[in-house]
Amino acid sequence: MSILPVLLDAATVVASVDYSQNWALRSVRQATTAVAWDIWASAATLNGRVPLPKGLDVEGYIKREKLDRNDSNKAIGIRRLQQVTELAPDVLMAYGEYIEKENPKVKMIPSFLVGGGDAYKSLPKKEMLAAQDKKFLVIPVVVASKEGSPSQIIAKKMGRSGDHVVTFMIDFESKVIEFYDPKGLTCEDRGDCLRSDAKSDLATFLKYLKKTYQIENFEVKQNKEKHQWDLHNCGVYLSDYYERRLIQRESADSIWAKPKTTPEANNHRANILKSICGFKN
């Protein structure tokens, strides 16, 4: 795609922002980086083909699982993994199933990836998690960009949704709550509301989790370094975090200190496909 019109649009959008507003001040970091490298990286790589390992039969998997008939959204999302584009919520859900299979002590709640006020009802009770010997509660959350914000306008100029996915992970064994935003923003930094609850931002949701699971004394760890230098790889960075943290049992500090580069993140879709399809080299 031609990047010049996108850059010109981005410059116009950012120049028009009233930075006296609180939300604008919180958006400075996001807006300036998006105008610079984030836009360039996405414009240069979006829709490129992902090199897949020989023998990985994506269509065969979709046919065996009868996804075209039983779960067409998942089928579409898996097919799209073969090119560089945003990860569909259905792909993260499917990847969550893989994580739970590989580590039975993990419980992932995908309800906050989509809109709807019933997401809170899907949170399991602490007693149920203990009865099932679940030590890790994983909650990926889609935050909706503020209507008319620079990040949303710029993303839509490029054909992206403008939404962003982050994740909470509660480690009941180590008494730690981890929050990972690959853009390097903390709960307090990011003022966007949950797609599933327009009245709640991430900091409010964190307080809700602490109260619900009676874990006010847990340590809170948050990534503060920018890993994602584009507009389309947030779901990929979360998938890499889940794999390394919950299967390889690498510490969060180690993962966040050694993030993937943009080319590595783009190509990591092949590993996500392998995991979902159960492909072994």
Contacts in CASP RR format, 6 or more apart in sequence:
PFRMAT RR
TARGET T0000
AUTHOR 0000-0000-0000
METHOD contacts of the structure
MODEL  1
MSILPVLLDAATVVASVDYSQNWALRSVRQATTAVAWDIWASAATLNGRV
PLPKGLDVEGYIKREKLDRNDSNKAIGIRRLQQVTELAPDVLMAYGEYIE
KENPKVKMIPSFLVGGGDAYKSLPKKEMLAAQDKKFLVIPVVVASKEGSP
SQIIAKKMGRSGDHVVTFMIDFESKVIEFYDPKGLTCEDRGDCLRSDAKS
DLATFLKYLKKTYQIENFEVKQNKEKHQWDLHNCGVYLSDYYERRLIQRE
SADSIWAKPKTTPEANNHRANILKSICGFKN
1 43 0 8 1.000
1 46 0 8 1.000
1 158 0 8 1.000
3 39 0 8 1.000
3 40 0 8 1.000
3 43 0 8 1.000
3 44 0 8 1.000
6 39 0 8 1.000
6 43 0 8 1.000
6 154 0 8 1.000
6 157 0 8 1.000
6 158 0 8 1.000
7 35 0 8 1.000
7 39 0 8 1.000
7 40 0 8 1.000
9 153 0 8 1.000
9 154 0 8 1.000
9 157 0 8 1.000
10 34 0 8 1.000
10 35 0 8 1.000
10 39 0 8 1.000
10 150 0 8 1.000
10 154 0 8 1.000
10 157 0 8 1.000
11 35 0 8 1.000
13 150 0 8 1.000
13 153 0 8 1.000
13 154 0 8 1.000
14 31 0 8 1.000
14 32 0 8 1.000
14 35 0 8 1.000
14 150 0 8 1.000
17 24 0 8 1.000
17 27 0 8 1.000
17 31 0 8 1.000
17 150 0 8 1.000
18 24 0 8 1.000
19 25 0 8 1.000
19 28 0 8 1.000
23 146 0 8 1.000
23 149 0 8 1.000
23 191 0 8 1.000
26 189 0 8 1.000
26 190 0 8 1.000
26 191 0 8 1.000
27 146 0 8 1.000
27 149 0 8 1.000
27 150 0 8 1.000
27 151 0 8 1.000
29 185 0 8 1.000
29 189 0 8 1.000
30 150 0 8 1.000
30 151 0 8 1.000
30 183 0 8 1.000
30 185 0 8 1.000
31 149 0 8 1.000
31 150 0 8 1.000
31 151 0 8 1.000
31 154 0 8 1.000
33 226 0 8 1.000
33 229 0 8 1.000
34 150 0 8 1.000
34 151 0 8 1.000
34 154 0 8 1.000
34 155 0 8 1.000
34 231 0 8 1.000
35 150 0 8 1.000
35 154 0 8 1.000
37 229 0 8 1.000
37 230 0 8 1.000
38 228 0 8 1.000
38 229 0 8 1.000
38 230 0 8 1.000
38 231 0 8 1.000
39 154 0 8 1.000
39 158 0 8 1.000
39 231 0 8 1.000
41 229 0 8 1.000
41 230 0 8 1.000
41 231 0 8 1.000
41 262 0 8 1.000
42 158 0 8 1.000
42 160 0 8 1.000
42 230 0 8 1.000
42 231 0 8 1.000
42 232 0 8 1.000
43 158 0 8 1.000
45 84 0 8 1.000
45 230 0 8 1.000
45 262 0 8 1.000
45 263 0 8 1.000
45 266 0 8 1.000
46 84 0 8 1.000
46 85 0 8 1.000
46 158 0 8 1.000
46 232 0 8 1.000
47 83 0 8 1.000
47 84 0 8 1.000
47 85 0 8 1.000
48 83 0 8 1.000
48 84 0 8 1.000
48 266 0 8 1.000
49 82 0 8 1.000
49 83 0 8 1.000
49 84 0 8 1.000
50 81 0 8 1.000
50 82 0 8 1.000
50 83 0 8 1.000
50 84 0 8 1.000
50 266 0 8 1.000
50 267 0 8 1.000
50 269 0 8 1.000
50 270 0 8 1.000
50 273 0 8 1.000
51 267 0 8 1.000
51 270 0 8 1.000
52 58 0 8 1.000
52 82 0 8 1.000
52 270 0 8 1.000
52 273 0 8 1.000
53 270 0 8 1.000
53 274 0 8 1.000
53 279 0 8 1.000
53 281 0 8 1.000
55 279 0 8 1.000
56 270 0 8 1.000
56 273 0 8 1.000
56 274 0 8 1.000
56 277 0 8 1.000
56 279 0 8 1.000
57 277 0 8 1.000
58 78 0 8 1.000
58 79 0 8 1.000
58 81 0 8 1.000
58 82 0 8 1.000
58 273 0 8 1.000
58 277 0 8 1.000
61 78 0 8 1.000
61 276 0 8 1.000
61 277 0 8 1.000
61 278 0 8 1.000
62 68 0 8 1.000
62 75 0 8 1.000
62 78 0 8 1.000
62 79 0 8 1.000
65 71 0 8 1.000
67 74 0 8 1.000
67 75 0 8 1.000
67 78 0 8 1.000
68 75 0 8 1.000
71 90 0 8 1.000
73 88 0 8 1.000
73 90 0 8 1.000
74 90 0 8 1.000
74 91 0 8 1.000
74 93 0 8 1.000
74 94 0 8 1.000
76 88 0 8 1.000
76 90 0 8 1.000
77 87 0 8 1.000
77 88 0 8 1.000
77 90 0 8 1.000
77 91 0 8 1.000
78 90 0 8 1.000
78 91 0 8 1.000
78 94 0 8 1.000
78 273 0 8 1.000
78 276 0 8 1.000
78 277 0 8 1.000
80 88 0 8 1.000
80 91 0 8 1.000
81 87 0 8 1.000
81 91 0 8 1.000
81 269 0 8 1.000
81 272 0 8 1.000
81 273 0 8 1.000
82 269 0 8 1.000
82 273 0 8 1.000
84 232 0 8 1.000
84 266 0 8 1.000
84 269 0 8 1.000
85 232 0 8 1.000
86 160 0 8 1.000
86 161 0 8 1.000
86 232 0 8 1.000
86 234 0 8 1.000
86 235 0 8 1.000
87 165 0 8 1.000
87 234 0 8 1.000
87 235 0 8 1.000
87 236 0 8 1.000
87 239 0 8 1.000
87 269 0 8 1.000
87 272 0 8 1.000
89 110 0 8 1.000
89 113 0 8 1.000
89 114 0 8 1.000
89 142 0 8 1.000
91 272 0 8 1.000
91 276 0 8 1.000
92 110 0 8 1.000
92 113 0 8 1.000
92 140 0 8 1.000
92 165 0 8 1.000
92 235 0 8 1.000
92 238 0 8 1.000
92 239 0 8 1.000
93 110 0 8 1.000
93 113 0 8 1.000
94 276 0 8 1.000
95 239 0 8 1.000
95 242 0 8 1.000
95 272 0 8 1.000
95 275 0 8 1.000
95 276 0 8 1.000
96 108 0 8 1.000
96 110 0 8 1.000
96 138 0 8 1.000
96 242 0 8 1.000
97 108 0 8 1.000
98 275 0 8 1.000
98 276 0 8 1.000
98 278 0 8 1.000
99 106 0 8 1.000
99 108 0 8 1.000
99 138 0 8 1.000
99 242 0 8 1.000
99 243 0 8 1.000
99 246 0 8 1.000
99 247 0 8 1.000
100 106 0 8 1.000
100 107 0 8 1.000
100 108 0 8 1.000
102 246 0 8 1.000
102 247 0 8 1.000
103 136 0 8 1.000
103 246 0 8 1.000
103 247 0 8 1.000
104 133 0 8 1.000
105 133 0 8 1.000
105 134 0 8 1.000
105 135 0 8 1.000
105 136 0 8 1.000
106 134 0 8 1.000
106 135 0 8 1.000
106 136 0 8 1.000
106 138 0 8 1.000
106 246 0 8 1.000
107 124 0 8 1.000
107 129 0 8 1.000
107 132 0 8 1.000
107 134 0 8 1.000
107 136 0 8 1.000
107 137 0 8 1.000
107 138 0 8 1.000
108 138 0 8 1.000
108 139 0 8 1.000
108 140 0 8 1.000
109 122 0 8 1.000
109 123 0 8 1.000
109 124 0 8 1.000
109 137 0 8 1.000
109 138 0 8 1.000
109 139 0 8 1.000
110 140 0 8 1.000
111 118 0 8 1.000
111 119 0 8 1.000
111 122 0 8 1.000
111 196 0 8 1.000
112 119 0 8 1.000
112 139 0 8 1.000
112 140 0 8 1.000
112 141 0 8 1.000
112 142 0 8 1.000
112 194 0 8 1.000
112 195 0 8 1.000
112 196 0 8 1.000
113 140 0 8 1.000
113 141 0 8 1.000
113 142 0 8 1.000
113 165 0 8 1.000
113 195 0 8 1.000
114 142 0 8 1.000
114 195 0 8 1.000
114 196 0 8 1.000
115 142 0 8 1.000
115 195 0 8 1.000
115 196 0 8 1.000
116 196 0 8 1.000
116 197 0 8 1.000
117 196 0 8 1.000
117 197 0 8 1.000
119 194 0 8 1.000
119 196 0 8 1.000
119 197 0 8 1.000
120 197 0 8 1.000
120 208 0 8 1.000
123 139 0 8 1.000
123 212 0 8 1.000
124 134 0 8 1.000
124 137 0 8 1.000
126 212 0 8 1.000
126 213 0 8 1.000
126 214 0 8 1.000
129 137 0 8 1.000
129 172 0 8 1.000
134 172 0 8 1.000
135 171 0 8 1.000
135 172 0 8 1.000
135 173 0 8 1.000
136 169 0 8 1.000
136 170 0 8 1.000
136 171 0 8 1.000
136 172 0 8 1.000
136 246 0 8 1.000
137 169 0 8 1.000
137 170 0 8 1.000
137 172 0 8 1.000
137 213 0 8 1.000
138 167 0 8 1.000
138 168 0 8 1.000
138 169 0 8 1.000
138 242 0 8 1.000
138 246 0 8 1.000
139 167 0 8 1.000
139 168 0 8 1.000
139 169 0 8 1.000
139 170 0 8 1.000
139 209 0 8 1.000
140 165 0 8 1.000
140 166 0 8 1.000
140 167 0 8 1.000
140 238 0 8 1.000
141 165 0 8 1.000
141 166 0 8 1.000
141 167 0 8 1.000
141 168 0 8 1.000
141 194 0 8 1.000
141 196 0 8 1.000
141 202 0 8 1.000
141 205 0 8 1.000
142 163 0 8 1.000
142 164 0 8 1.000
142 165 0 8 1.000
142 194 0 8 1.000
142 195 0 8 1.000
142 196 0 8 1.000
143 163 0 8 1.000
143 164 0 8 1.000
143 165 0 8 1.000
143 166 0 8 1.000
143 190 0 8 1.000
143 191 0 8 1.000
143 192 0 8 1.000
143 193 0 8 1.000
143 194 0 8 1.000
143 195 0 8 1.000
143 201 0 8 1.000
143 202 0 8 1.000
144 163 0 8 1.000
144 192 0 8 1.000
144 193 0 8 1.000
144 194 0 8 1.000
144 195 0 8 1.000
144 198 0 8 1.000
145 151 0 8 1.000
145 152 0 8 1.000
145 155 0 8 1.000
145 162 0 8 1.000
145 163 0 8 1.000
145 164 0 8 1.000
145 192 0 8 1.000
146 152 0 8 1.000
146 191 0 8 1.000
146 192 0 8 1.000
146 193 0 8 1.000
151 162 0 8 1.000
152 162 0 8 1.000
154 231 0 8 1.000
155 161 0 8 1.000
155 162 0 8 1.000
155 231 0 8 1.000
156 162 0 8 1.000
158 231 0 8 1.000
160 231 0 8 1.000
160 232 0 8 1.000
162 231 0 8 1.000
163 195 0 8 1.000
164 181 0 8 1.000
164 183 0 8 1.000
164 192 0 8 1.000
164 234 0 8 1.000
165 234 0 8 1.000
165 235 0 8 1.000
165 238 0 8 1.000
166 179 0 8 1.000
166 180 0 8 1.000
166 181 0 8 1.000
166 182 0 8 1.000
166 190 0 8 1.000
166 202 0 8 1.000
166 234 0 8 1.000
166 238 0 8 1.000
167 179 0 8 1.000
167 180 0 8 1.000
167 238 0 8 1.000
167 241 0 8 1.000
167 242 0 8 1.000
168 177 0 8 1.000
168 178 0 8 1.000
168 179 0 8 1.000
168 205 0 8 1.000
168 206 0 8 1.000
168 209 0 8 1.000
169 177 0 8 1.000
169 178 0 8 1.000
169 179 0 8 1.000
169 180 0 8 1.000
169 245 0 8 1.000
169 246 0 8 1.000
170 176 0 8 1.000
170 177 0 8 1.000
170 178 0 8 1.000
170 209 0 8 1.000
170 213 0 8 1.000
170 215 0 8 1.000
170 218 0 8 1.000
171 177 0 8 1.000
171 178 0 8 1.000
172 215 0 8 1.000
175 215 0 8 1.000
175 217 0 8 1.000
175 218 0 8 1.000
175 219 0 8 1.000
176 218 0 8 1.000
176 219 0 8 1.000
176 220 0 8 1.000
176 221 0 8 1.000
176 252 0 8 1.000
177 206 0 8 1.000
177 209 0 8 1.000
177 210 0 8 1.000
177 215 0 8 1.000
177 218 0 8 1.000
177 219 0 8 1.000
177 220 0 8 1.000
177 221 0 8 1.000
178 220 0 8 1.000
178 221 0 8 1.000
178 222 0 8 1.000
178 245 0 8 1.000
178 252 0 8 1.000
179 186 0 8 1.000
179 187 0 8 1.000
179 202 0 8 1.000
179 206 0 8 1.000
179 220 0 8 1.000
179 221 0 8 1.000
179 222 0 8 1.000
179 223 0 8 1.000
180 222 0 8 1.000
180 223 0 8 1.000
180 237 0 8 1.000
180 238 0 8 1.000
180 241 0 8 1.000
180 252 0 8 1.000
180 256 0 8 1.000
181 190 0 8 1.000
181 222 0 8 1.000
181 223 0 8 1.000
182 223 0 8 1.000
182 226 0 8 1.000
182 227 0 8 1.000
182 228 0 8 1.000
182 233 0 8 1.000
182 234 0 8 1.000
182 235 0 8 1.000
182 237 0 8 1.000
182 238 0 8 1.000
182 259 0 8 1.000
183 190 0 8 1.000
183 226 0 8 1.000
183 227 0 8 1.000
183 228 0 8 1.000
183 234 0 8 1.000
184 223 0 8 1.000
184 224 0 8 1.000
184 225 0 8 1.000
184 226 0 8 1.000
184 227 0 8 1.000
184 228 0 8 1.000
186 222 0 8 1.000
186 224 0 8 1.000
187 201 0 8 1.000
187 202 0 8 1.000
187 203 0 8 1.000
187 205 0 8 1.000
187 206 0 8 1.000
187 222 0 8 1.000
188 203 0 8 1.000
190 201 0 8 1.000
190 202 0 8 1.000
191 201 0 8 1.000
191 202 0 8 1.000
191 203 0 8 1.000
192 201 0 8 1.000
192 202 0 8 1.000
193 199 0 8 1.000
193 200 0 8 1.000
193 201 0 8 1.000
194 200 0 8 1.000
194 201 0 8 1.000
194 202 0 8 1.000
194 205 0 8 1.000
197 205 0 8 1.000
200 208 0 8 1.000
206 220 0 8 1.000
209 215 0 8 1.000
210 216 0 8 1.000
210 218 0 8 1.000
221 252 0 8 1.000
221 253 0 8 1.000
223 252 0 8 1.000
223 256 0 8 1.000
225 256 0 8 1.000
225 259 0 8 1.000
227 237 0 8 1.000
227 256 0 8 1.000
227 259 0 8 1.000
227 260 0 8 1.000
228 234 0 8 1.000
228 237 0 8 1.000
228 265 0 8 1.000
229 262 0 8 1.000
230 262 0 8 1.000
230 265 0 8 1.000
233 262 0 8 1.000
233 265 0 8 1.000
233 266 0 8 1.000
236 260 0 8 1.000
236 265 0 8 1.000
236 266 0 8 1.000
236 268 0 8 1.000
236 269 0 8 1.000
236 272 0 8 1.000
237 259 0 8 1.000
237 260 0 8 1.000
237 265 0 8 1.000
239 268 0 8 1.000
239 272 0 8 1.000
240 255 0 8 1.000
240 259 0 8 1.000
240 260 0 8 1.000
240 265 0 8 1.000
240 268 0 8 1.000
241 252 0 8 1.000
241 255 0 8 1.000
243 271 0 8 1.000
243 275 0 8 1.000
244 250 0 8 1.000
244 255 0 8 1.000
245 251 0 8 1.000
245 252 0 8 1.000
245 255 0 8 1.000
260 268 0 8 1.000
273 279 0 8 1.000
274 281 0 8 1.000
END
